[in-house]
Amino acid sequence: MKTSDIQGLENMKCLQGEYEDAEITAGYTSDLLSDVMAHAEEGSVLITIQAHKNTIAVASLVGINAVVLCNNRAMPEDALASAAEEGIAVFQTLENQFKTSCSIAQHFAGCPMR
């Protein structure tokens, strides 16, 4: 799965004009940034409602390639600028974290969820 595949999912919107089309090798869903630092994998997509600069800092530290903000959360411009500098794509969706995680997992695995 590539970062551009996330943008193609239903109800997904990119919050940046351009981003690196990086390989997504895993996914992680959490709102606790210390948990993300301890358990998320490099090359993953982070699914969260945490929409601030610290989210981008943690994503950069871990090596996360994309952040998906659920529940239509908006990210401040300074955080989006930091994401762009770090090469992290940021997306927004109307969906909640459960639905978003399922959608990404289904697309990632290439098979229907059971």
N, CA, C and O atoms as a DFTB+ gen file, in Angstrom:
456 C
 N C O
     1  1       0.846      -1.171       0.000
     2  2       0.000       0.000       0.000
     3  2       0.892       1.235       0.000
     4  3       1.930       1.273       0.662
     5  1       0.473       2.228      -0.745
     6  2       1.195       3.500      -0.811
     7  2       0.343       4.582      -0.137
     8  3      -0.860       4.418       0.065
     9  1       0.995       5.670       0.197
    10  2       0.288       6.798       0.802
    11  2      -0.863       7.263      -0.085
    12  3      -1.932       7.609       0.418
    13  1      -0.656       7.274      -1.389
    14  2      -1.703       7.717      -2.321
    15  2      -2.931       6.815      -2.280
    16  3      -4.028       7.262      -2.613
    17  1      -2.772       5.555      -1.880
    18  2      -3.922       4.652      -1.748
    19  2      -4.857       5.106      -0.634
    20  3      -6.068       4.907      -0.720
    21  1      -4.303       5.711       0.403
    22  2      -5.126       6.207       1.510
    23  2      -6.050       7.312       1.002
    24  3      -7.231       7.351       1.346
    25  1      -5.507       8.200       0.189
    26  2      -6.309       9.306      -0.334
    27  2      -7.482       8.801      -1.163
    28  3      -8.510       9.473      -1.247
    29  1      -7.348       7.637      -1.773
    30  2      -8.408       7.080      -2.598
    31  2      -9.530       6.421      -1.822
    32  3     -10.536       6.030      -2.415
    33  1      -9.387       6.287      -0.516
    34  2     -10.435       5.653       0.284
    35  2     -11.625       6.593       0.456
    36  3     -11.476       7.814       0.418
    37  1     -12.788       6.015       0.644
    38  2     -14.020       6.786       0.788
    39  2     -13.943       7.744       1.976
    40  3     -13.446       7.384       3.043
    41  1     -14.434       8.954       1.782
    42  2     -14.487      10.004       2.816
    43  2     -13.114      10.467       3.293
    44  3     -12.989      10.998       4.396
    45  1     -12.084      10.272       2.473
    46  2     -10.729      10.667       2.859
    47  2     -10.327      11.922       2.090
    48  3     -10.555      12.024       0.884
    49  1      -9.732      12.866       2.793
    50  2      -9.300      14.123       2.187
    51  2      -7.856      14.406       2.608
    52  3      -7.517      14.303       3.787
    53  1      -7.018      14.760       1.650
    54  2      -5.643      15.131       1.954
    55  2      -5.633      16.590       2.410
    56  3      -6.258      17.443       1.779
    57  1      -4.932      16.874       3.491
    58  2      -4.850      18.243       4.009
    59  2      -3.641      18.995       3.482
    60  3      -3.386      20.129       3.886
    61  1      -2.887      18.359       2.573
    62  2      -1.701      18.984       1.991
    63  2      -1.813      18.957       0.475
    64  3      -2.476      18.091      -0.096
    65  1      -1.169      19.898      -0.158
    66  2      -1.165      19.920      -1.611
    67  2      -0.354      18.782      -2.199
    68  3      -0.794      18.114      -3.135
    69  1       0.823      18.564      -1.651
    70  2       1.712      17.514      -2.125
    71  2       2.284      16.762      -0.936
    72  3       2.410      17.303       0.163
    73  1       2.627      15.503      -1.178
    74  2       3.270      14.686      -0.166
    75  2       4.054      13.598      -0.872
    76  3       3.797      13.282      -2.034
    77  1       5.010      13.029      -0.161
    78  2       5.784      11.927      -0.711
    79  2       4.904      10.688      -0.736
    80  3       4.273      10.355       0.267
    81  1       4.856      10.002      -1.874
    82  2       4.042       8.790      -2.000
    83  2       4.832       7.611      -1.446
    84  3       5.394       6.814      -2.196
    85  1       4.863       7.518      -0.137
    86  2       5.679       6.525       0.564
    87  2       4.950       5.198       0.710
    88  3       3.724       5.124       0.633
    89  1       5.733       4.168       0.919
    90  2       5.187       2.833       1.162
    91  2       4.661       2.757       2.594
    92  3       5.342       3.157       3.538
    93  1       3.447       2.242       2.742
    94  2       2.847       2.030       4.058
    95  2       2.980       0.539       4.357
    96  3       2.441      -0.293       3.627
    97  1       3.685       0.206       5.415
    98  2       3.945      -1.198       5.724
    99  2       3.162      -1.715       6.927
   100  3       3.164      -2.916       7.197
   101  1       2.491      -0.813       7.655
   102  2       1.730      -1.211       8.839
   103  2       0.770      -0.087       9.195
   104  3       0.809       0.990       8.600
   105  1      -0.079      -0.344      10.155
   106  2      -0.993       0.679      10.645
   107  2      -1.043       0.636      12.160
   108  3      -0.795      -0.402      12.774
   109  1      -1.370       1.781      12.761
   110  2      -1.493       1.852      14.212
   111  2      -2.573       2.866      14.564
   112  3      -2.599       3.975      14.030
   113  1      -3.461       2.472      15.469
   114  2      -4.547       3.342      15.908
   115  2      -4.379       3.632      17.391
   116  3      -4.404       2.720      18.218
   117  1      -4.206       4.909      17.723
   118  2      -4.065       5.298      19.118
   119  2      -4.182       6.814      19.247
   120  3      -3.879       7.561      18.316
   121  1      -4.625       7.244      20.414
   122  2      -4.667       8.664      20.747
   123  2      -3.662       9.018      21.836
   124  3      -3.511      10.185      22.197
   125  1      -2.992       8.028      22.344
   126  2      -2.010       8.240      23.394
   127  2      -0.626       8.245      22.754
   128  3      -0.120       7.199      22.349
   129  1      -0.024       9.413      22.665
   130  2       1.220       9.549      21.912
   131  2       2.366       8.742      22.505
   132  3       3.237       8.291      21.760
   133  1       2.397       8.546      23.800
   134  2       3.437       7.698      24.389
   135  2       3.258       6.249      23.928
   136  3       4.240       5.530      23.745
   137  1       2.024       5.827      23.742
   138  2       1.730       4.494      23.222
   139  2       2.209       4.372      21.773
   140  3       2.766       3.346      21.382
   141  1       1.991       5.413      20.989
   142  2       2.455       5.428      19.597
   143  2       3.974       5.314      19.557
   144  3       4.518       4.546      18.763
   145  1       4.664       6.075      20.411
   146  2       6.131       6.013      20.446
   147  2       6.620       4.617      20.801
   148  3       7.626       4.154      20.262
   149  1       5.919       3.946      21.700
   150  2       6.363       2.636      22.177
   151  2       6.012       1.492      21.232
   152  3       6.711       0.479      21.204
   153  1       4.923       1.641      20.447
   154  2       4.423       0.469      19.725
   155  2       4.226       0.613      18.224
   156  3       4.175      -0.400      17.527
   157  1       4.114       1.807      17.706
   158  2       3.896       1.965      16.261
   159  2       5.176       1.599      15.514
   160  3       6.286       1.784      16.014
   161  1       4.990       1.078      14.311
   162  2       6.133       0.649      13.503
   163  2       6.539       1.734      12.512
   164  3       5.714       2.520      12.047
   165  1       7.815       1.754      12.207
   166  2       8.313       2.627      11.148
   167  2       7.601       2.257       9.844
   168  3       7.381       1.080       9.560
   169  1       7.246       3.268       9.064
   170  2       6.571       3.051       7.786
   171  2       5.068       2.874       7.895
   172  3       4.409       2.516       6.919
   173  1       4.527       3.122       9.072
   174  2       3.097       2.894       9.273
   175  2       2.254       4.138       9.022
   176  3       2.773       5.234       8.812
   177  1       0.951       3.936       9.050
   178  2      -0.031       5.012       9.031
   179  2      -0.601       5.083      10.446
   180  3      -0.977       4.060      11.019
   181  1      -0.664       6.282      11.005
   182  2      -1.239       6.493      12.330
   183  2      -2.664       6.986      12.171
   184  3      -2.914       7.979      11.487
   185  1      -3.598       6.290      12.805
   186  2      -5.015       6.655      12.783
   187  2      -5.342       7.190      14.176
   188  3      -5.192       6.483      15.172
   189  1      -5.796       8.456      14.235
   190  2      -5.920       9.137      15.525
   191  2      -6.903      10.299      15.446
   192  3      -7.372      10.659      14.366
   193  1      -7.209      10.880      16.603
   194  2      -7.948      12.148      16.653
   195  2      -7.042      13.264      17.184
   196  3      -7.488      14.403      17.325
   197  1      -5.793      12.952      17.477
   198  2      -4.842      13.934      17.987
   199  2      -4.339      14.806      16.838
   200  3      -3.513      14.369      16.037
   201  1      -4.828      16.012      16.763
   202  2      -4.542      16.906      15.632
   203  2      -3.730      18.111      16.097
   204  3      -4.258      19.216      16.216
   205  1      -2.445      17.890      16.357
   206  2      -1.585      18.990      16.784
   207  2      -0.129      18.689      16.452
   208  3       0.198      17.609      15.959
   209  1       0.725      19.642      16.725
   210  2       2.138      19.546      16.355
   211  2       2.852      18.382      17.033
   212  3       3.760      17.796      16.444
   213  1       2.460      18.036      18.261
   214  2       3.093      16.917      18.955
   215  2       2.840      15.596      18.234
   216  3       3.686      14.702      18.258
   217  1       1.696      15.474      17.600
   218  2       1.397      14.267      16.818
   219  2       2.415      14.117      15.698
   220  3       2.920      13.022      15.449
   221  1       2.709      15.209      15.033
   222  2       3.681      15.182      13.933
   223  2       5.074      14.896      14.476
   224  3       5.832      14.154      13.851
   225  1       5.427      15.463      15.616
   226  2       6.737      15.212      16.217
   227  2       6.910      13.731      16.544
   228  3       7.964      13.152      16.278
   229  1       5.886      13.125      17.114
   230  2       5.947      11.694      17.438
   231  2       6.002      10.865      16.159
   232  3       6.772       9.909      16.068
   233  1       5.189      11.230      15.174
   234  2       5.205      10.511      13.900
   235  2       6.589      10.553      13.270
   236  3       7.064       9.550      12.736
   237  1       7.227      11.694      13.332
   238  2       8.568      11.846      12.783
   239  2       9.577      10.994      13.551
   240  3      10.430      10.340      12.950
   241  1       9.479      11.004      14.861
   242  2      10.368      10.226      15.720
   243  2      10.280       8.734      15.412
   244  3      11.298       8.044      15.359
   245  1       9.070       8.246      15.212
   246  2       8.838       6.824      14.965
   247  2       9.142       6.443      13.517
   248  3       9.517       5.306      13.234
   249  1       8.978       7.400      12.607
   250  2       9.145       7.100      11.184
   251  2       7.833       6.765      10.505
   252  3       7.798       6.008       9.535
   253  1       6.754       7.333      11.019
   254  2       5.418       7.135      10.452
   255  2       5.317       7.933       9.160
   256  3       5.751       9.083       9.104
   257  1       4.749       7.329       8.126
   258  2       4.667       7.971       6.815
   259  2       3.385       8.772       6.587
   260  3       3.355       9.660       5.734
   261  1       2.325       8.466       7.343
   262  2       1.053       9.170       7.145
   263  2       0.262       9.198       8.447
   264  3       0.348       8.287       9.270
   265  1      -0.509      10.269       8.610
   266  2      -1.412      10.419       9.750
   267  2      -2.815      10.622       9.194
   268  3      -3.021      11.440       8.297
   269  1      -3.781       9.875       9.729
   270  2      -5.178      10.046       9.360
   271  2      -5.918      10.571      10.580
   272  3      -5.959       9.919      11.624
   273  1      -6.501      11.759      10.439
   274  2      -7.289      12.382      11.503
   275  2      -8.750      12.000      11.321
   276  3      -9.343      12.258      10.274
   277  1      -9.322      11.387      12.341
   278  2     -10.711      10.920      12.270
   279  2     -11.675      11.944      12.866
   280  3     -11.261      12.935      13.468
   281  1     -12.962      11.682      12.685
   282  2     -14.039      12.530      13.206
   283  2     -13.958      13.963      12.700
   284  3     -14.358      14.905      13.384
   285  1     -13.429      14.107      11.480
   286  2     -13.345      15.411      10.806
   287  2     -12.513      16.429      11.585
   288  3     -12.763      17.632      11.505
   289  1     -11.516      15.941      12.344
   290  2     -10.626      16.844      13.079
   291  2      -9.787      17.663      12.111
   292  3      -9.309      17.146      11.102
   293  1      -9.614      18.923      12.419
   294  2      -8.774      19.809      11.615
   295  2      -7.403      19.907      12.278
   296  3      -7.288      19.859      13.502
   297  1      -6.367      20.044      11.455
   298  2      -5.014      20.197      11.984
   299  2      -4.567      21.632      11.754
   300  3      -4.750      22.156      10.655
   301  1      -3.985      22.285      12.760
   302  2      -3.514      23.665      12.604
   303  2      -2.442      23.769      11.514
   304  3      -1.724      22.812      11.227
   305  1      -2.361      24.946      10.927
   306  2      -1.410      25.185       9.834
   307  2       0.033      24.929      10.242
   308  3       0.816      24.413       9.444
   309  1       0.399      25.284      11.477
   310  2       1.790      25.052      11.898
   311  2       2.116      23.565      11.951
   312  3       3.239      23.168      11.641
   313  1       1.155      22.746      12.338
   314  2       1.362      21.301      12.371
   315  2       1.444      20.741      10.955
   316  3       2.254      19.854      10.685
   317  1       0.606      21.256      10.047
   318  2       0.677      20.822       8.647
   319  2       2.011      21.206       8.024
   320  3       2.569      20.444       7.234
   321  1       2.523      22.376       8.371
   322  2       3.833      22.797       7.870
   323  2       4.927      21.869       8.384
   324  3       5.834      21.505       7.635
   325  1       4.849      21.486       9.647
   326  2       5.818      20.539      10.210
   327  2       5.733      19.188       9.513
   328  3       6.755      18.564       9.226
   329  1       4.516      18.743       9.244
   330  2       4.329      17.467       8.545
   331  2       4.965      17.514       7.159
   332  3       5.630      16.566       6.743
   333  1       4.760      18.603       6.461
   334  2       5.339      18.757       5.118
   335  2       6.865      18.726       5.195
   336  3       7.512      18.087       4.365
   337  1       7.440      19.406       6.177
   338  2       8.895      19.413       6.355
   339  2       9.440      18.024       6.640
   340  3      10.542      17.681       6.212
   341  1       8.666      17.226       7.363
   342  2       9.100      15.881       7.755
   343  2       8.730      14.814       6.716
   344  3       9.115      13.652       6.850
   345  1       7.982      15.214       5.684
   346  2       7.575      14.245       4.662
   347  2       6.458      13.327       5.106
   348  3       6.351      12.196       4.632
   349  1       5.629      13.806       6.011
   350  2       4.511      13.022       6.536
   351  2       3.224      13.518       5.904
   352  3       2.894      14.701       5.998
   353  1       2.500      12.617       5.261
   354  2       1.213      12.966       4.666
   355  2       0.147      13.029       5.758
   356  3       0.152      12.218       6.683
   357  1      -0.772      14.002       5.645
   358  2      -1.845      14.139       6.632
   359  2      -3.184      14.111       5.903
   360  3      -3.418      14.859       4.954
   361  1      -4.062      13.213       6.383
   362  2      -5.386      13.053       5.805
   363  2      -6.439      13.286       6.874
   364  3      -6.172      13.184       8.071
   365  1      -7.632      13.597       6.417
   366  2      -8.773      13.848       7.307
   367  2      -9.943      13.018       6.801
   368  3     -10.148      12.887       5.594
   369  1     -10.707      12.459       7.732
   370  2     -11.890      11.703       7.364
   371  2     -13.042      12.019       8.313
   372  3     -12.832      12.377       9.472
   373  1     -14.242      11.881       7.807
   374  2     -15.436      12.057       8.623
   375  2     -15.673      10.853       9.537
   376  3     -16.366      10.950      10.549
   377  1     -15.088       9.730       9.160
   378  2     -15.333       8.469       9.862
   379  2     -14.642       8.430      11.225
   380  3     -13.706       9.186      11.487
   381  1     -15.126       7.527      12.090
   382  2     -14.481       7.332      13.389
   383  2     -13.267       6.419      13.237
   384  3     -13.011       5.904      12.149
   385  1     -12.538       6.221      14.297
   386  2     -11.300       5.448      14.237
   387  2     -11.543       3.977      13.907
   388  3     -10.740       3.365      13.204
   389  1     -12.617       3.415      14.394
   390  2     -12.895       2.009      14.116
   391  2     -13.132       1.788      12.625
   392  3     -12.508       0.926      12.007
   393  1     -14.038       2.573      12.059
   394  2     -14.337       2.427      10.636
   395  2     -13.112       2.710       9.778
   396  3     -12.870       2.019       8.789
   397  1     -12.348       3.716      10.151
   398  2     -11.147       4.066       9.393
   399  2     -10.110       2.952       9.467
   400  3      -9.509       2.588       8.456
   401  1      -9.904       2.422      10.646
   402  2      -8.955       1.319      10.806
   403  2      -9.371       0.114       9.976
   404  3      -8.539      -0.512       9.320
   405  1     -10.653      -0.207      10.006
   406  2     -11.157      -1.340       9.216
   407  2     -10.978      -1.094       7.728
   408  3     -10.562      -1.992       6.996
   409  1     -11.283       0.095       7.282
   410  2     -11.169       0.436       5.863
   411  2      -9.727       0.327       5.386
   412  3      -9.458      -0.242       4.328
   413  1      -8.813       0.866       6.160
   414  2      -7.399       0.808       5.785
   415  2      -6.895      -0.627       5.852
   416  3      -6.157      -1.064       4.968
   417  1      -7.279      -1.362       6.883
   418  2      -6.845      -2.757       7.006
   419  2      -7.359      -3.601       5.837
   420  3      -6.636      -4.440       5.302
   421  1      -8.589      -3.373       5.457
   422  2      -9.171      -4.110       4.346
   423  2      -8.428      -3.798       3.051
   424  3      -8.130      -4.703       2.271
   425  1      -8.136      -2.552       2.826
   426  2      -7.417      -2.159       1.620
   427  2      -5.979      -2.674       1.663
   428  3      -5.441      -3.133       0.656
   429  1      -5.378      -2.593       2.825
   430  2      -3.993      -3.021       2.986
   431  2      -3.847      -4.516       2.734
   432  3      -2.922      -4.952       2.049
   433  1      -4.749      -5.281       3.280
   434  2      -4.676      -6.735       3.159
   435  2      -5.141      -7.194       1.774
   436  3      -4.788      -8.286       1.328
   437  1      -5.923      -6.366       1.105
   438  2      -6.429      -6.748      -0.214
   439  2      -7.511      -7.805      -0.157
   440  3      -7.799      -8.464      -1.155
   441  1      -8.114      -7.967       1.016
   442  2      -9.186      -8.947       1.132
   443  2     -10.273      -8.407       2.041
   444  3     -10.003      -7.544       2.876
   445  1     -11.507      -8.898       1.896
   446  2     -12.602      -8.371       2.718
   447  2     -12.413      -8.707       4.197
   448  3     -11.866      -9.752       4.549
   449  1     -12.875      -7.802       5.043
   450  2     -12.842      -8.047       6.493
   451  2     -13.903      -9.085       6.825
   452  3     -14.971      -9.113       6.214
   453  1     -13.607      -9.913       7.770
   454  2     -14.578     -10.952       8.185
   455  2     -14.957     -10.760       9.613
   456  3     -15.758     -11.527      10.147
